Amino acid sequence: MKNIILIGFMGTGKTAVGRRLAARLGYRYLDTDTIIQEQAGCTIAEIFKRHGESHFRELERSVIREVVQSQGCVISTGGGAVVDPESLTLLKKNGLVICLASSPEKILERTVSKKGVRPLLEGQDPLKEIKRLLNLRAPYYEKADWTIDASKKTVLQVVSLIEKKIKAGDVGADSG
Ligand code: S3P
């Protein structure tokens, strides 16, 4: 059973969708951000503050190396994971990669209330930063096997869409 890997920008619903999708399919659920925090014994915001983004990316890469050893898992990744070439290659090689996409405005709406959680959006103008990063990351998100526009869908609608496609064999999560 191939893994199902969720990629996409912050605030697109990867965690909520991943958790429910795993429950519906009877897959194990793994979240790279959660594992990084467990292993580091502190929050992502603290890792960024103490050691910087490049150290965080190293931890993220190492967790991705670990999680892709598993099979039959739904794996949610942090929004910037795919920018790292090794992480992207590992994810592509070890699962069906689904990108959750959303509009900058919707992303802002979903992230703004959670202060102190996403260090990359803590600046003066988060909407501008969201647009800048989305632009920069677009070529990496495009590497997904399948992209879902989640901006006007509920978590349950996204989960059902993925479940239907997988069960119909359209995206081949059970092959390979
Ligand atoms: C990041 C996204 C975050 C987390 C970290 C960096 C990013 O995860 O990994 O704050 O670079 O986009 P979510 O996408 O789950 O918010």
Backbone and ligand atoms as CSV (ligand in chain L), in Angstrom:
chain,resi,resn,atom,element,x,y,z
A,1,MET,N,N,0.831,-1.194,0.000
A,1,MET,CA,C,0.000,0.000,0.000
A,1,MET,C,C,0.872,1.252,0.000
A,2,LYS,N,N,0.676,2.051,-1.021
A,2,LYS,CA,C,1.482,3.270,-1.128
A,2,LYS,C,C,1.078,4.284,-0.064
A,3,ASN,N,N,1.999,5.137,0.325
A,3,ASN,CA,C,1.639,6.229,1.228
A,3,ASN,C,C,0.866,7.290,0.459
A,4,ILE,N,N,0.064,8.035,1.183
A,4,ILE,CA,C,-0.578,9.213,0.603
A,4,ILE,C,C,0.066,10.405,1.291
A,5,ILE,N,N,0.681,11.270,0.498
A,5,ILE,CA,C,1.456,12.369,1.064
A,5,ILE,C,C,0.804,13.706,0.722
A,6,LEU,N,N,0.512,14.475,1.762
A,6,LEU,CA,C,-0.121,15.772,1.539
A,6,LEU,C,C,0.916,16.881,1.608
A,7,ILE,N,N,0.989,17.648,0.535
A,7,ILE,CA,C,1.870,18.815,0.505
A,7,ILE,C,C,0.996,20.044,0.263
A,8,GLY,N,N,1.596,21.225,0.353
A,8,GLY,CA,C,0.842,22.451,0.089
A,8,GLY,C,C,1.156,23.505,1.127
A,9,PHE,N,N,0.768,24.708,0.821
A,9,PHE,CA,C,1.110,25.866,1.656
A,9,PHE,C,C,0.489,25.767,3.046
A,10,MET,N,N,1.043,26.538,3.981
A,10,MET,CA,C,0.476,26.641,5.337
A,10,MET,C,C,-1.007,27.025,5.230
A,11,GLY,N,N,-1.808,26.459,6.103
A,11,GLY,CA,C,-3.213,26.859,6.167
A,11,GLY,C,C,-4.092,26.322,5.055
A,12,THR,N,N,-3.628,25.295,4.361
A,12,THR,CA,C,-4.483,24.725,3.303
A,12,THR,C,C,-5.248,23.497,3.813
A,13,GLY,N,N,-5.007,23.116,5.056
A,13,GLY,CA,C,-5.792,22.030,5.669
A,13,GLY,C,C,-5.131,20.661,5.660
A,14,LYS,N,N,-3.809,20.621,5.446
A,14,LYS,CA,C,-3.121,19.324,5.343
A,14,LYS,C,C,-3.306,18.457,6.599
A,15,THR,N,N,-3.194,19.088,7.756
A,15,THR,CA,C,-3.294,18.314,9.003
A,15,THR,C,C,-4.712,17.800,9.226
A,16,ALA,N,N,-5.681,18.680,9.106
A,16,ALA,CA,C,-7.082,18.277,9.343
A,16,ALA,C,C,-7.517,17.222,8.324
A,17,VAL,N,N,-7.159,17.448,7.064
A,17,VAL,CA,C,-7.530,16.493,6.008
A,17,VAL,C,C,-6.798,15.166,6.229
A,18,GLY,N,N,-5.505,15.258,6.514
A,18,GLY,CA,C,-4.689,14.057,6.684
A,18,GLY,C,C,-5.216,13.152,7.789
A,19,ARG,N,N,-5.524,13.770,8.913
A,19,ARG,CA,C,-5.992,12.998,10.066
A,19,ARG,C,C,-7.298,12.257,9.738
A,20,ARG,N,N,-8.245,12.972,9.138
A,20,ARG,CA,C,-9.531,12.349,8.826
A,20,ARG,C,C,-9.413,11.320,7.703
A,21,LEU,N,N,-8.582,11.638,6.724
A,21,LEU,CA,C,-8.401,10.719,5.598
A,21,LEU,C,C,-7.826,9.394,6.096
A,22,ALA,N,N,-6.834,9.492,6.976
A,22,ALA,CA,C,-6.211,8.279,7.521
A,22,ALA,C,C,-7.258,7.443,8.261
A,23,ALA,N,N,-8.096,8.111,9.058
A,23,ALA,CA,C,-9.125,7.385,9.818
A,23,ALA,C,C,-10.093,6.692,8.856
A,24,ARG,N,N,-10.483,7.394,7.797
A,24,ARG,CA,C,-11.446,6.822,6.849
A,24,ARG,C,C,-10.868,5.630,6.092
A,25,LEU,N,N,-9.567,5.725,5.758
A,25,LEU,CA,C,-8.952,4.656,4.949
A,25,LEU,C,C,-8.354,3.544,5.812
A,26,GLY,N,N,-8.291,3.789,7.115
A,26,GLY,CA,C,-7.651,2.818,8.004
A,26,GLY,C,C,-6.136,2.831,7.850
A,27,TYR,N,N,-5.591,3.975,7.451
A,27,TYR,CA,C,-4.144,4.136,7.329
A,27,TYR,C,C,-3.612,4.764,8.630
A,28,ARG,N,N,-2.323,4.610,8.861
A,28,ARG,CA,C,-1.705,5.293,9.982
A,28,ARG,C,C,-1.486,6.758,9.587
A,29,TYR,N,N,-1.589,7.668,10.547
A,29,TYR,CA,C,-1.383,9.076,10.237
A,29,TYR,C,C,-0.060,9.584,10.802
A,30,LEU,N,N,0.739,10.216,9.965
A,30,LEU,CA,C,2.009,10.798,10.408
A,30,LEU,C,C,2.057,12.267,9.976
A,31,ASP,N,N,2.560,13.107,10.878
A,31,ASP,CA,C,2.633,14.533,10.581
A,31,ASP,C,C,4.069,14.986,10.829
A,32,THR,N,N,4.748,15.422,9.797
A,32,THR,CA,C,6.188,15.708,9.956
A,32,THR,C,C,6.444,16.827,10.976
A,33,ASP,N,N,5.580,17.855,10.996
A,33,ASP,CA,C,5.772,18.942,11.968
A,33,ASP,C,C,5.662,18.426,13.403
A,34,THR,N,N,4.692,17.539,13.633
A,34,THR,CA,C,4.504,16.986,14.982
A,34,THR,C,C,5.721,16.167,15.389
A,35,ILE,N,N,6.230,15.352,14.466
A,35,ILE,CA,C,7.388,14.509,14.788
A,35,ILE,C,C,8.625,15.374,15.066
A,36,ILE,N,N,8.803,16.424,14.261
A,36,ILE,CA,C,9.948,17.329,14.485
A,36,ILE,C,C,9.868,17.911,15.903
A,37,GLN,N,N,8.690,18.352,16.282
A,37,GLN,CA,C,8.521,18.965,17.616
A,37,GLN,C,C,8.743,17.953,18.726
A,38,GLU,N,N,8.244,16.737,18.515
A,38,GLU,CA,C,8.442,15.690,19.530
A,38,GLU,C,C,9.933,15.398,19.702
A,39,GLN,N,N,10.623,15.263,18.558
A,39,GLN,CA,C,12.048,14.924,18.631
A,39,GLN,C,C,12.883,16.061,19.209
A,40,ALA,N,N,12.512,17.298,18.871
A,40,ALA,CA,C,13.297,18.447,19.343
A,40,ALA,C,C,12.925,18.834,20.773
A,41,GLY,N,N,11.758,18.405,21.197
A,41,GLY,CA,C,11.300,18.753,22.547
A,41,GLY,C,C,10.924,20.218,22.677
A,42,CYS,N,N,10.611,20.847,21.555
A,42,CYS,CA,C,10.132,22.242,21.601
A,42,CYS,C,C,9.297,22.523,20.354
A,43,THR,N,N,8.715,23.710,20.300
A,43,THR,CA,C,7.829,24.028,19.178
A,43,THR,C,C,8.634,24.456,17.950
A,44,ILE,N,N,7.956,24.454,16.810
A,44,ILE,CA,C,8.606,24.892,15.569
A,44,ILE,C,C,9.032,26.357,15.681
A,45,ALA,N,N,8.183,27.155,16.300
A,45,ALA,CA,C,8.525,28.582,16.479
A,45,ALA,C,C,9.826,28.715,17.269
A,46,GLU,N,N,9.980,27.870,18.292
A,46,GLU,CA,C,11.222,27.927,19.095
A,46,GLU,C,C,12.434,27.463,18.282
A,47,ILE,N,N,12.237,26.440,17.456
A,47,ILE,CA,C,13.362,25.966,16.612
A,47,ILE,C,C,13.815,27.100,15.678
A,48,PHE,N,N,12.840,27.772,15.049
A,48,PHE,CA,C,13.176,28.878,14.147
A,48,PHE,C,C,13.919,29.982,14.913
A,49,LYS,N,N,13.414,30.299,16.086
A,49,LYS,CA,C,13.978,31.401,16.876
A,49,LYS,C,C,15.401,31.084,17.347
A,50,ARG,N,N,15.582,29.863,17.841
A,50,ARG,CA,C,16.898,29.508,18.405
A,50,ARG,C,C,17.934,29.165,17.344
A,51,HIS,N,N,17.499,28.455,16.296
A,51,HIS,CA,C,18.495,27.899,15.351
A,51,HIS,C,C,18.306,28.342,13.896
A,52,GLY,N,N,17.199,29.009,13.574
A,52,GLY,CA,C,16.988,29.492,12.212
A,52,GLY,C,C,16.319,28.480,11.300
A,53,GLU,N,N,15.898,28.996,10.130
A,53,GLU,CA,C,15.132,28.159,9.203
A,53,GLU,C,C,15.950,27.009,8.621
A,54,SER,N,N,17.239,27.254,8.318
A,54,SER,CA,C,17.998,26.183,7.660
A,54,SER,C,C,18.168,24.973,8.589
A,55,HIS,N,N,18.282,25.229,9.883
A,55,HIS,CA,C,18.351,24.107,10.833
A,55,HIS,C,C,17.017,23.356,10.849
A,56,PHE,N,N,15.919,24.117,10.822
A,56,PHE,CA,C,14.601,23.481,10.781
A,56,PHE,C,C,14.482,22.579,9.535
A,57,ARG,N,N,14.968,23.074,8.380
A,57,ARG,CA,C,14.880,22.273,7.140
A,57,ARG,C,C,15.694,20.978,7.257
A,58,GLU,N,N,16.811,21.051,7.973
A,58,GLU,CA,C,17.615,19.827,8.182
A,58,GLU,C,C,16.831,18.809,8.994
A,59,LEU,N,N,16.189,19.300,10.072
A,59,LEU,CA,C,15.384,18.400,10.912
A,59,LEU,C,C,14.236,17.820,10.096
A,60,GLU,N,N,13.644,18.676,9.265
A,60,GLU,CA,C,12.504,18.254,8.446
A,60,GLU,C,C,12.925,17.164,7.459
A,61,ARG,N,N,14.087,17.373,6.837
A,61,ARG,CA,C,14.607,16.394,5.872
A,61,ARG,C,C,14.862,15.053,6.563
A,62,SER,N,N,15.416,15.131,7.758
A,62,SER,CA,C,15.730,13.890,8.452
A,62,SER,C,C,14.439,13.151,8.871
A,63,VAL,N,N,13.414,13.892,9.272
A,63,VAL,CA,C,12.132,13.259,9.607
A,63,VAL,C,C,11.477,12.670,8.343
A,64,ILE,N,N,11.611,13.354,7.240
A,64,ILE,CA,C,11.045,12.830,5.986
A,64,ILE,C,C,11.759,11.528,5.593
A,65,ARG,N,N,13.063,11.497,5.776
A,65,ARG,CA,C,13.808,10.249,5.509
A,65,ARG,C,C,13.224,9.113,6.335
A,66,GLU,N,N,12.890,9.395,7.592
A,66,GLU,CA,C,12.326,8.349,8.477
A,66,GLU,C,C,10.922,7.942,8.045
A,67,VAL,N,N,10.035,8.918,7.858
A,67,VAL,CA,C,8.615,8.568,7.637
A,67,VAL,C,C,8.375,7.841,6.314
A,68,VAL,N,N,9.210,8.127,5.311
A,68,VAL,CA,C,8.966,7.458,4.032
A,68,VAL,C,C,9.378,5.975,4.049
A,69,GLN,N,N,9.981,5.542,5.147
A,69,GLN,CA,C,10.288,4.107,5.285
A,69,GLN,C,C,8.991,3.320,5.499
A,70,SER,N,N,7.970,3.988,6.028
A,70,SER,CA,C,6.694,3.320,6.310
A,70,SER,C,C,5.882,3.143,5.040
A,71,GLN,N,N,4.900,2.256,5.148
A,71,GLN,CA,C,3.969,2.077,4.026
A,71,GLN,C,C,2.554,2.164,4.556
A,72,GLY,N,N,1.615,2.510,3.688
A,72,GLY,CA,C,0.217,2.570,4.100
A,72,GLY,C,C,-0.053,3.669,5.106
A,73,CYS,N,N,0.631,4.787,4.952
A,73,CYS,CA,C,0.414,5.916,5.870
A,73,CYS,C,C,-0.107,7.125,5.098
A,74,VAL,N,N,-0.867,7.948,5.798
A,74,VAL,CA,C,-1.146,9.289,5.283
A,74,VAL,C,C,-0.133,10.181,5.984
A,75,ILE,N,N,0.639,10.923,5.188
A,75,ILE,CA,C,1.706,11.756,5.758
A,75,ILE,C,C,1.455,13.228,5.406
A,76,SER,N,N,1.260,14.055,6.431
A,76,SER,CA,C,1.140,15.501,6.181
A,76,SER,C,C,2.502,16.138,6.369
A,77,THR,N,N,2.854,17.020,5.473
A,77,THR,CA,C,4.167,17.665,5.541
A,77,THR,C,C,4.010,19.168,5.802
A,78,GLY,N,N,5.057,19.802,6.272
A,78,GLY,CA,C,5.043,21.253,6.444
A,78,GLY,C,C,5.060,21.927,5.070
A,79,GLY,N,N,4.528,23.142,5.009
A,79,GLY,CA,C,4.368,23.845,3.735
A,79,GLY,C,C,5.633,24.072,2.925
A,80,GLY,N,N,6.791,24.084,3.603
A,80,GLY,CA,C,8.019,24.375,2.862
A,80,GLY,C,C,8.858,23.145,2.581
A,81,ALA,N,N,8.368,21.984,2.992
A,81,ALA,CA,C,9.170,20.756,2.871
A,81,ALA,C,C,9.622,20.486,1.437
A,82,VAL,N,N,8.729,20.714,0.486
A,82,VAL,CA,C,9.028,20.341,-0.904
A,82,VAL,C,C,10.081,21.227,-1.572
A,83,VAL,N,N,10.431,22.329,-0.914
A,83,VAL,CA,C,11.449,23.209,-1.495
A,83,VAL,C,C,12.844,22.584,-1.357
A,84,ASP,N,N,12.978,21.683,-0.395
A,84,ASP,CA,C,14.253,20.984,-0.221
A,84,ASP,C,C,14.336,19.849,-1.251
A,85,PRO,N,N,15.355,19.857,-2.119
A,85,PRO,CA,C,15.394,18.876,-3.217
A,85,PRO,C,C,15.372,17.426,-2.740
A,86,GLU,N,N,16.116,17.126,-1.667
A,86,GLU,CA,C,16.129,15.728,-1.199
A,86,GLU,C,C,14.764,15.323,-0.652
A,87,SER,N,N,14.147,16.214,0.129
A,87,SER,CA,C,12.825,15.917,0.687
A,87,SER,C,C,11.816,15.667,-0.435
A,88,LEU,N,N,11.842,16.534,-1.440
A,88,LEU,CA,C,10.885,16.384,-2.549
A,88,LEU,C,C,11.085,15.041,-3.259
A,89,THR,N,N,12.338,14.691,-3.536
A,89,THR,CA,C,12.627,13.427,-4.219
A,89,THR,C,C,12.133,12.248,-3.388
A,90,LEU,N,N,12.403,12.290,-2.082
A,90,LEU,CA,C,11.980,11.189,-1.200
A,90,LEU,C,C,10.455,11.058,-1.174
A,91,LEU,N,N,9.778,12.179,-1.096
A,91,LEU,CA,C,8.317,12.148,-1.032
A,91,LEU,C,C,7.740,11.589,-2.328
A,92,LYS,N,N,8.264,12.070,-3.462
A,92,LYS,CA,C,7.771,11.621,-4.770
A,92,LYS,C,C,7.991,10.119,-4.967
A,93,LYS,N,N,9.103,9.641,-4.448
A,93,LYS,CA,C,9.480,8.249,-4.641
A,93,LYS,C,C,8.678,7.288,-3.766
A,94,ASN,N,N,8.156,7.812,-2.671
A,94,ASN,CA,C,7.573,6.913,-1.676
A,94,ASN,C,C,6.092,7.129,-1.403
A,95,GLY,N,N,5.399,7.727,-2.328
A,95,GLY,CA,C,3.971,7.880,-2.092
A,95,GLY,C,C,3.280,8.627,-3.216
A,96,LEU,N,N,1.976,8.652,-3.091
A,96,LEU,CA,C,1.162,9.438,-4.006
A,96,LEU,C,C,1.113,10.845,-3.418
A,97,VAL,N,N,1.618,11.816,-4.159
A,97,VAL,CA,C,1.736,13.162,-3.603
A,97,VAL,C,C,0.546,14.037,-4.042
A,98,ILE,N,N,-0.218,14.470,-3.044
A,98,ILE,CA,C,-1.394,15.303,-3.320
A,98,ILE,C,C,-1.148,16.695,-2.744
A,99,CYS,N,N,-1.338,17.710,-3.583
A,99,CYS,CA,C,-1.139,19.083,-3.117
A,99,CYS,C,C,-2.482,19.734,-2.810
A,100,LEU,N,N,-2.611,20.301,-1.626
A,100,LEU,CA,C,-3.806,21.081,-1.297
A,100,LEU,C,C,-3.482,22.548,-1.589
A,101,ALA,N,N,-4.301,23.153,-2.441
A,101,ALA,CA,C,-4.049,24.544,-2.832
A,101,ALA,C,C,-5.164,25.446,-2.307
A,102,SER,N,N,-4.827,26.722,-2.122
A,102,SER,CA,C,-5.826,27.672,-1.658
A,102,SER,C,C,-5.419,29.076,-2.081
A,103,SER,N,N,-6.365,30.019,-1.985
A,103,SER,CA,C,-6.037,31.399,-2.370
A,103,SER,C,C,-5.262,32.077,-1.230
A,104,PRO,N,N,-4.462,33.106,-1.569
A,104,PRO,CA,C,-3.713,33.817,-0.520
A,104,PRO,C,C,-4.638,34.364,0.573
A,105,GLU,N,N,-5.808,34.857,0.165
A,105,GLU,CA,C,-6.747,35.456,1.138
A,105,GLU,C,C,-7.269,34.402,2.114
A,106,LYS,N,N,-7.595,33.232,1.563
A,106,LYS,CA,C,-8.102,32.149,2.412
A,106,LYS,C,C,-7.005,31.657,3.360
A,107,ILE,N,N,-5.788,31.598,2.834
A,107,ILE,CA,C,-4.649,31.162,3.655
A,107,ILE,C,C,-4.456,32.147,4.817
A,108,LEU,N,N,-4.551,33.442,4.495
A,108,LEU,CA,C,-4.399,34.458,5.546
A,108,LEU,C,C,-5.466,34.265,6.625
A,109,GLU,N,N,-6.701,34.085,6.154
A,109,GLU,CA,C,-7.834,33.887,7.074
A,109,GLU,C,C,-7.578,32.707,8.024
A,110,ARG,N,N,-7.006,31.651,7.467
A,110,ARG,CA,C,-6.811,30.433,8.245
A,110,ARG,C,C,-5.566,30.448,9.135
A,111,THR,N,N,-4.652,31.349,8.843
A,111,THR,CA,C,-3.408,31.331,9.616
A,111,THR,C,C,-3.308,32.503,10.595
A,112,VAL,N,N,-4.022,33.587,10.288
A,112,VAL,CA,C,-3.838,34.830,11.049
A,112,VAL,C,C,-4.218,34.694,12.525
A,113,SER,N,N,-5.212,33.887,12.797
A,113,SER,CA,C,-5.695,33.763,14.181
A,113,SER,C,C,-4.724,32.955,15.053
A,114,LYS,N,N,-3.862,32.163,14.392
A,114,LYS,CA,C,-2.953,31.316,15.176
A,114,LYS,C,C,-1.601,31.991,15.355
A,115,LYS,N,N,-1.596,33.010,16.143
A,115,LYS,CA,C,-0.354,33.780,16.379
A,115,LYS,C,C,0.711,32.922,17.077
A,116,GLY,N,N,1.958,33.093,16.644
A,116,GLY,CA,C,3.064,32.405,17.311
A,116,GLY,C,C,3.269,30.975,16.851
A,117,VAL,N,N,2.467,30.523,15.888
A,117,VAL,CA,C,2.569,29.127,15.442
A,117,VAL,C,C,3.404,29.014,14.162
A,118,ARG,N,N,3.248,30.020,13.276
A,118,ARG,CA,C,3.947,29.946,11.987
A,118,ARG,C,C,4.937,31.100,11.855
A,119,PRO,N,N,6.180,30.839,12.233
A,119,PRO,CA,C,7.177,31.919,12.276
A,119,PRO,C,C,7.348,32.651,10.953
A,120,LEU,N,N,7.100,31.996,9.830
A,120,LEU,CA,C,7.322,32.666,8.546
A,120,LEU,C,C,6.262,33.726,8.245
A,121,LEU,N,N,5.160,33.698,8.989
A,121,LEU,CA,C,4.094,34.671,8.721
A,121,LEU,C,C,3.913,35.665,9.861
A,122,GLU,N,N,4.972,35.879,10.614
A,122,GLU,CA,C,4.874,36.765,11.784
A,122,GLU,C,C,5.252,38.219,11.471
A,123,GLY,N,N,5.572,38.498,10.214
A,123,GLY,CA,C,6.020,39.859,9.858
A,123,GLY,C,C,4.872,40.862,9.784
A,124,GLN,N,N,5.211,42.070,9.307
A,124,GLN,CA,C,4.259,43.193,9.224
A,124,GLN,C,C,3.108,42.939,8.260
A,125,ASP,N,N,3.437,42.298,7.132
A,125,ASP,CA,C,2.425,42.154,6.073
A,125,ASP,C,C,2.321,40.681,5.650
A,126,PRO,N,N,1.601,39.873,6.444
A,126,PRO,CA,C,1.541,38.438,6.146
A,126,PRO,C,C,0.947,38.101,4.771
A,127,LEU,N,N,-0.012,38.912,4.308
A,127,LEU,CA,C,-0.618,38.604,2.994
A,127,LEU,C,C,0.428,38.731,1.880
A,128,LYS,N,N,1.244,39.773,1.974
A,128,LYS,CA,C,2.304,39.989,0.984
A,128,LYS,C,C,3.296,38.819,1.033
A,129,GLU,N,N,3.618,38.377,2.239
A,129,GLU,CA,C,4.569,37.274,2.423
A,129,GLU,C,C,3.967,35.965,1.891
A,130,ILE,N,N,2.672,35.763,2.117
A,130,ILE,CA,C,2.005,34.558,1.601
A,130,ILE,C,C,2.103,34.550,0.070
A,131,LYS,N,N,1.813,35.692,-0.546
A,131,LYS,CA,C,1.861,35.775,-2.018
A,131,LYS,C,C,3.273,35.536,-2.535
A,132,ARG,N,N,4.252,36.126,-1.843
A,132,ARG,CA,C,5.653,35.978,-2.264
A,132,ARG,C,C,6.092,34.513,-2.178
A,133,LEU,N,N,5.768,33.880,-1.063
A,133,LEU,CA,C,6.181,32.481,-0.880
A,133,LEU,C,C,5.423,31.545,-1.831
A,134,LEU,N,N,4.140,31.839,-2.046
A,134,LEU,CA,C,3.355,30.996,-2.967
A,134,LEU,C,C,3.985,31.030,-4.357
A,135,ASN,N,N,4.373,32.210,-4.760
A,135,ASN,CA,C,5.005,32.410,-6.050
A,135,ASN,C,C,6.312,31.628,-6.175
A,136,LEU,N,N,7.106,31.740,-5.124
A,136,LEU,CA,C,8.408,31.079,-5.063
A,136,LEU,C,C,8.269,29.552,-5.056
A,137,ARG,N,N,7.230,29.079,-4.388
A,137,ARG,CA,C,7.064,27.633,-4.206
A,137,ARG,C,C,6.219,26.963,-5.285
A,138,ALA,N,N,5.575,27.768,-6.121
A,138,ALA,CA,C,4.672,27.195,-7.142
A,138,ALA,C,C,5.320,26.064,-7.946
A,139,PRO,N,N,6.568,26.229,-8.428
A,139,PRO,CA,C,7.171,25.157,-9.234
A,139,PRO,C,C,7.334,23.842,-8.465
A,140,TYR,N,N,7.462,23.931,-7.136
A,140,TYR,CA,C,7.622,22.712,-6.331
A,140,TYR,C,C,6.258,22.056,-6.082
A,141,TYR,N,N,5.260,22.882,-5.773
A,141,TYR,CA,C,3.916,22.323,-5.559
A,141,TYR,C,C,3.395,21.666,-6.845
A,142,GLU,N,N,3.846,22.197,-7.984
A,142,GLU,CA,C,3.413,21.630,-9.269
A,142,GLU,C,C,3.910,20.202,-9.501
A,143,LYS,N,N,4.858,19.772,-8.708
A,143,LYS,CA,C,5.398,18.404,-8.866
A,143,LYS,C,C,4.442,17.348,-8.300
A,144,ALA,N,N,3.371,17.783,-7.649
A,144,ALA,CA,C,2.422,16.824,-7.061
A,144,ALA,C,C,1.769,15.976,-8.152
A,145,ASP,N,N,1.346,14.773,-7.762
A,145,ASP,CA,C,0.632,13.909,-8.712
A,145,ASP,C,C,-0.773,14.444,-8.961
A,146,TRP,N,N,-1.278,15.154,-7.961
A,146,TRP,CA,C,-2.653,15.633,-8.068
A,146,TRP,C,C,-2.801,16.858,-7.176
A,147,THR,N,N,-3.469,17.898,-7.703
A,147,THR,CA,C,-3.687,19.108,-6.896
A,147,THR,C,C,-5.180,19.325,-6.699
A,148,ILE,N,N,-5.545,19.636,-5.476
A,148,ILE,CA,C,-6.957,19.910,-5.179
A,148,ILE,C,C,-7.078,21.363,-4.730
A,149,ASP,N,N,-7.992,22.094,-5.341
A,149,ASP,CA,C,-8.259,23.450,-4.880
A,149,ASP,C,C,-9.171,23.350,-3.658
A,150,ALA,N,N,-8.562,23.583,-2.499
A,150,ALA,CA,C,-9.299,23.392,-1.246
A,150,ALA,C,C,-9.913,24.697,-0.738
A,151,SER,N,N,-9.761,25.777,-1.509
A,151,SER,CA,C,-10.168,27.088,-0.970
A,151,SER,C,C,-11.665,27.181,-0.693
A,152,LYS,N,N,-12.484,26.515,-1.507
A,152,LYS,CA,C,-13.935,26.621,-1.280
A,152,LYS,C,C,-14.525,25.294,-0.817
A,153,LYS,N,N,-13.670,24.435,-0.286
A,153,LYS,CA,C,-14.169,23.123,0.160
A,153,LYS,C,C,-13.964,22.967,1.657
A,154,THR,N,N,-14.864,22.218,2.277
A,154,THR,CA,C,-14.667,21.901,3.692
A,154,THR,C,C,-13.656,20.751,3.776
A,155,VAL,N,N,-13.168,20.531,4.990
A,155,VAL,CA,C,-12.229,19.422,5.209
A,155,VAL,C,C,-12.879,18.110,4.746
A,156,LEU,N,N,-14.129,17.924,5.128
A,156,LEU,CA,C,-14.798,16.666,4.774
A,156,LEU,C,C,-14.963,16.491,3.268
A,157,GLN,N,N,-15.213,17.595,2.582
A,157,GLN,CA,C,-15.334,17.506,1.106
A,157,GLN,C,C,-14.006,17.103,0.478
A,158,VAL,N,N,-12.912,17.662,0.976
A,158,VAL,CA,C,-11.590,17.306,0.429
A,158,VAL,C,C,-11.298,15.829,0.717
A,159,VAL,N,N,-11.596,15.407,1.940
A,159,VAL,CA,C,-11.352,14.007,2.321
A,159,VAL,C,C,-12.153,13.075,1.402
A,160,SER,N,N,-13.427,13.384,1.208
A,160,SER,CA,C,-14.273,12.520,0.368
A,160,SER,C,C,-13.761,12.454,-1.058
A,161,LEU,N,N,-13.319,13.604,-1.557
A,161,LEU,CA,C,-12.795,13.661,-2.929
A,161,LEU,C,C,-11.581,12.739,-3.078
A,162,ILE,N,N,-10.679,12.802,-2.132
A,162,ILE,CA,C,-9.466,11.968,-2.197
A,162,ILE,C,C,-9.863,10.502,-2.057
A,163,GLU,N,N,-10.744,10.223,-1.101
A,163,GLU,CA,C,-11.166,8.840,-0.857
A,163,GLU,C,C,-11.807,8.232,-2.114
A,164,LYS,N,N,-12.686,9.017,-2.752
A,164,LYS,CA,C,-13.370,8.521,-3.965
A,164,LYS,C,C,-12.378,8.211,-5.069
A,165,LYS,N,N,-11.462,9.155,-5.293
A,165,LYS,CA,C,-10.474,8.980,-6.370
A,165,LYS,C,C,-9.628,7.743,-6.121
A,166,ILE,N,N,-9.225,7.557,-4.866
A,166,ILE,CA,C,-8.360,6.420,-4.535
A,166,ILE,C,C,-9.123,5.119,-4.698
A,167,LYS,N,N,-10.366,5.108,-4.211
A,167,LYS,CA,C,-11.163,3.882,-4.323
A,167,LYS,C,C,-11.502,3.560,-5.770
A,168,ALA,N,N,-11.654,4.608,-6.594
A,168,ALA,CA,C,-11.953,4.376,-8.013
A,168,ALA,C,C,-10.683,3.994,-8.779
A,169,GLY,N,N,-9.549,4.092,-8.110
A,169,GLY,CA,C,-8.280,3.730,-8.751
A,169,GLY,C,C,-7.769,4.800,-9.693
A,170,ASP,N,N,-8.395,5.994,-9.681
A,170,ASP,CA,C,-7.994,7.074,-10.599
A,170,ASP,C,C,-6.578,7.571,-10.359
A,171,VAL,N,N,-6.165,7.540,-9.079
A,171,VAL,CA,C,-4.842,8.081,-8.781
A,171,VAL,C,C,-3.882,7.014,-8.257
A,172,GLY,N,N,-4.358,5.788,-8.233
A,172,GLY,CA,C,-3.449,4.666,-7.997
A,172,GLY,C,C,-2.728,4.571,-6.677
A,173,ALA,N,N,-3.387,4.957,-5.554
A,173,ALA,CA,C,-2.689,4.844,-4.266
A,173,ALA,C,C,-2.462,3.403,-3.853
A,174,ASP,N,N,-3.218,2.473,-4.423
A,174,ASP,CA,C,-3.055,1.087,-4.005
A,174,ASP,C,C,-2.090,0.307,-4.862
A,175,SER,N,N,-1.635,0.944,-5.928
A,175,SER,CA,C,-0.705,0.211,-6.787
A,175,SER,C,C,0.726,0.546,-6.393
A,176,GLY,N,N,1.582,-0.338,-6.644
A,176,GLY,CA,C,3.002,-0.072,-6.412
A,176,GLY,C,C,3.448,-0.293,-4.995
L,1,S3P,C1,C,6.342,26.064,7.061
L,1,S3P,C2,C,5.124,25.472,7.300
L,1,S3P,C3,C,4.728,24.963,8.616
L,1,S3P,C4,C,5.972,24.522,9.403
L,1,S3P,C5,C,6.964,25.649,9.460
L,1,S3P,C6,C,7.419,26.123,8.091
L,1,S3P,C7,C,6.631,26.605,5.715
L,1,S3P,O1,O,3.861,23.840,8.489
L,1,S3P,O2,O,6.555,23.400,8.818
L,1,S3P,O3,O,6.375,26.713,10.187
L,1,S3P,O4,O,7.804,26.833,5.396
L,1,S3P,O5,O,5.670,26.798,4.928
L,1,S3P,P1,P,2.295,23.966,8.002
L,1,S3P,O6,O,2.304,24.002,6.514
L,1,S3P,O7,O,1.691,22.717,8.540
L,1,S3P,O8,O,1.760,25.196,8.633
